[in-house]
């Protein structure tokens, strides 16, 4: 029996948020577009004709996605016809929740996102219970980071992400003495988040991983468009 096929051209977080839809539709093979939708009309908005998705980002995603029982294989998209074009979520962005947008694109129940949809083996760092990650995009709450993320929390935390993100974080909050952990790849980031007791971050790929694993989290949302808010126990938005 032929596997169902799916295609996505979105950013890495978008792809993680699409997985409840993939799972609800029975799973199969996922094609990811290394050109970030350059040839996908659904991706075009304002002056943009593609996302940040690249072959490098896809390589980071492959072990995460193929570890899921509902995903058979991840492939590079080269124009193949597929059963489900997940880029259709862009026609349904009206929920403040990108998993809802993907589910709505295929008339699926929005409750499909309410259960954990990502299983990754845990990796723990001794004495570090909290994962912190803050990208340079989607900032709306400086006061939260300045007043809430104090010395005691920083002692128990590691910062994951790109080195430049860490440097920008330290520049913005110079008194936050938090250790940087240079993960080898996206899969190791997922392992660290799987093993943590709390995730604190903003909208982006690490937050998508934390939500997919239903970890306790505090997330800084972008006030202009809070695109990834999940109403559940253990999730707080600031």
C-alpha positions in Angstrom: 0.0 0.0 0.0 1.4 3.4 -1.0 2.3 5.8 1.7 0.4 9.1 1.8 2.5 12.0 0.9 2.7 15.5 2.3 4.6 18.7 1.3 5.7 21.7 3.3 7.7 24.8 2.4 7.4 26.7 5.7 9.9 27.5 8.4 11.0 24.8 10.8 8.5 25.8 13.5 5.7 25.8 10.9 6.6 22.2 10.0 6.5 21.1 13.7 3.1 22.8 14.1 1.8 20.9 11.0 2.4 17.5 12.5 -0.9 17.1 14.3 -2.4 17.4 10.8 0.0 14.8 9.4 -0.8 12.5 12.2 -4.6 12.9 12.0 -4.4 12.2 8.2 -2.7 8.9 8.8 1.0 9.9 8.4 3.3 8.8 5.6 6.1 10.5 3.7 6.9 14.2 4.1 8.5 16.2 1.3 10.3 19.4 2.4 11.1 22.2 0.0 14.8 23.2 0.1 13.9 26.4 -1.8 11.5 27.5 0.9 8.5 27.7 -1.5 10.2 29.8 -4.2 8.0 27.9 -6.7 4.9 27.6 -4.4 2.3 30.4 -5.0 0.9 29.9 -1.5 4.1 31.1 0.1 4.2 34.5 -1.5 3.2 37.4 0.8 4.0 41.1 0.7 7.5 41.2 -0.8 8.5 37.7 0.1 8.6 34.7 -2.3 10.1 32.1 0.0 10.6 31.2 3.7 13.9 30.5 5.5 13.7 26.7 4.9 16.8 25.3 3.4 18.6 22.0 2.9 20.5 22.6 6.1 17.3 23.2 8.1 15.8 20.1 6.6 18.8 18.0 7.6 18.2 19.2 11.2 14.6 18.2 11.0 15.0 14.7 9.4 16.0 12.8 12.6 13.3 14.6 14.6 10.6 13.8 12.1 11.6 10.3 11.2 11.7 9.4 15.0 7.9 9.7 14.9 5.9 6.5 14.3 3.5 8.3 11.9 6.3 9.5 9.6 7.8 7.0 7.2 10.5 9.1 5.5 11.5 12.7 4.9 12.5 13.7 1.4 13.6 16.8 -0.5 10.7 18.1 -2.6 11.6 18.5 -6.3 8.2 19.3 -7.7 6.5 15.9 -7.1 2.7 15.8 -6.8 1.6 15.0 -3.3 -1.6 14.0 -1.6 -1.6 16.9 0.9 0.0 20.3 0.4 0.5 21.6 3.9 1.3 25.0 2.6 -2.4 25.5 2.4 -2.3 26.5 6.1 -1.5 30.0 4.8 -5.1 30.3 3.6 -6.4 29.7 7.1 -4.3 31.9 9.3 -7.0 33.3 11.5 -6.7 31.4 14.8 -3.6 32.8 16.6 -2.5 29.1 16.5 -0.6 27.7 13.5 -1.6 24.1 14.4 -5.2 25.2 14.1 -4.5 26.7 10.7 -3.0 23.5 9.4 -5.9 21.4 10.8 -8.5 23.8 9.4 -6.9 23.6 5.9 -8.0 20.0 5.8 -11.3 20.3 7.8 -9.9 18.4 10.8 -10.9 18.7 14.4 -8.9 21.4 16.2 -8.6 19.1 19.2 -6.0 17.0 17.3 -3.4 19.4 18.6 -4.3 19.0 22.3 -2.2 15.8 22.8 1.5 15.4 22.7 2.6 14.8 19.1 6.4 14.6 19.3 8.4 11.9 21.1 12.1 12.4 21.5 14.6 10.6 23.9 15.5 12.8 26.8 19.0 14.4 27.3 19.6 15.9 30.7 22.4 18.2 31.9 23.2 17.9 35.6 21.9 20.8 37.6 20.1 22.3 34.6 16.3 22.0 34.7 15.3 24.9 32.5 15.9 25.5 28.8 16.0 29.1 27.6 15.9 30.2 24.0 15.1 33.7 22.6 15.5 34.5 18.9 16.0 38.1 17.7 12.5 38.1 16.2 9.1 38.5 17.9 10.0 40.6 21.0 7.2 42.2 22.9 7.9 41.8 26.6 11.3 43.1 27.8 10.0 43.6 31.3 9.2 39.9 31.7 12.8 38.9 30.9 14.3 41.7 32.9 12.3 41.2 36.1 11.3 37.5 36.1 14.3 35.7 34.8 16.5 36.2 37.8 19.8 34.8 39.1 18.3 31.7 40.7 16.6 30.6 37.5 19.7 31.4 35.4 21.7 29.0 37.6 19.4 26.2 36.7 19.2 27.0 33.0 21.1 26.7 29.8 20.5 28.8 26.7 20.1 26.9 23.4 20.0 28.3 19.9 22.5 30.0 17.7 25.6 31.6 19.2 24.5 35.0 17.9 21.2 34.7 19.6 23.0 34.0 22.9 25.3 37.0 22.4 22.3 39.2 21.6 20.5 37.9 24.7 23.5 38.7 26.9 23.8 42.1 25.3 20.2 42.8 26.0 20.2 41.4 29.6 23.8 41.8 30.7 23.1 40.8 34.3 21.6 37.4 33.3 24.5 35.0 33.9 23.2 32.0 32.0 25.3 29.3 30.4 25.3 28.7 26.6 25.0 25.1 25.4 26.2 24.7 21.9 24.0 21.9 20.6 25.3 19.8 17.8 22.1 19.9 15.8 18.4 20.4 16.0 17.9 16.8 17.2 20.1 17.5 20.3 18.0 20.7 20.9 14.9 18.5 20.8 16.5 16.0 23.3 17.4 18.8 25.7 13.9 20.2 25.6 12.5 16.7 26.1 14.6 16.3 29.2 13.9 19.7 30.8 11.4 20.6 33.4 10.6 24.0 32.0 11.0 25.9 28.7 11.2 29.7 28.6 11.4 31.4 25.2 9.7 33.2 22.4 8.0 32.3 19.1 10.3 30.0 17.1 11.5 26.5 16.5 12.5 25.6 20.1 9.1 26.8 21.3 7.4 24.7 18.7 9.4 21.6 19.9 8.5 22.4 23.6 4.8 22.7 22.7 4.8 19.5 20.6 6.1 17.6 23.6 3.7 19.5 25.9 6.4 20.7 28.2 5.6 23.3 30.9 6.5 26.6 29.3 6.5 30.3 29.4 6.5 31.9 26.0 6.9 35.6 25.0 4.4 36.2 22.2 4.7 38.7 19.5 2.0 41.3 20.3 1.3 42.1 16.6 0.5 38.4 15.8 0.6 35.8 18.6 0.8 32.9 16.2 1.4 30.0 18.6 -0.8 30.2 21.7 -2.1 26.9 23.0 -4.7 27.0 25.8 -3.6 24.2 28.1 -2.4 23.5 31.6 1.3 24.3 31.9 1.5 26.8 29.1 1.8 30.5 30.1 2.1 33.4 27.6 3.6 36.8 28.4 
